[in-house]
Each structure stands twice: as C-alpha cells, then as structure tokens.
Amino acid sequence: MVLQGGKTDFTCNLQPVEGVTCSNGLSAMPLDADTFVLSNGIKVAPGPKGTLVLSNGITANRGSAGWIRFSSGLDARREGRHVKFSNGATCDQPDDVKAFCKGAE
C-alpha cells in the first residue's frame, strides 16, 4: 500500500471478508493463497526464485542486505513489526490485523 500511498499517513485493517482496507482508500483482496489484487486492479503474485511480480510490470526481490528492492526504485526493509521504506515512509504493525503508516517525507 505504501507503493502508492504517497505522503499521506494512513491506517490499514485486515477484515475477515474484505481483505485489507486502508483509510487512504486503497485495499487488497486475496485471489488465492499466494496472489492478491489491489483496489486499483494491480495483481501481485509470486514469481520465479522468490520474486514478486506485479501486473503493472514492477517486480520485487530481496537484496543481500535484507532490503526488498522494487524495480520502480523503492526499497523496503522489515524489522520485526516495523517496515522502513527508502522514500522515508514507515509502517508499524502492532498486531496481525492493523498497521499504522506514516507517509513519505
């Protein structure tokens, strides 16, 4: 969600039926055990060798330093329940159903 969340802070909640819904209007719904679709129609699926493939052409893989590198230029690193992004955005996940994200600076 941070990939398209911009500079606005937002909260996301896992809903039993709706998938993940966020206060910035974005959402994600599972299509099957490994694939989900964002509210803008972009599908996210596993790719070869542990990569992620987005239907808009963006790919992601894990770098040697533990960062997830997106082909769009954004990097992300998970540290426990905290995620830090190379654009300055951060997300904290206090439990398995909620995340609080601070937009990029």
Long-range contacts (C-beta under 8 A, 24 or more apart in sequence): 1-26, 1-28, 1-38, 1-101, 2-74, 2-76, 2-83, 2-85, 2-89, 2-91, 2-101, 2-104, 3-58, 3-70, 3-72, 3-74, 4-38, 4-40, 5-89, 5-101, 5-103, 5-104, 6-103, 6-104, 7-103, 7-104, 7-105, 8-103, 9-100, 9-101, 9-102, 9-103, 10-101, 10-103, 11-98, 11-99, 11-100, 11-101, 12-98, 12-99, 12-101, 13-97, 13-98, 14-96, 14-97, 14-98
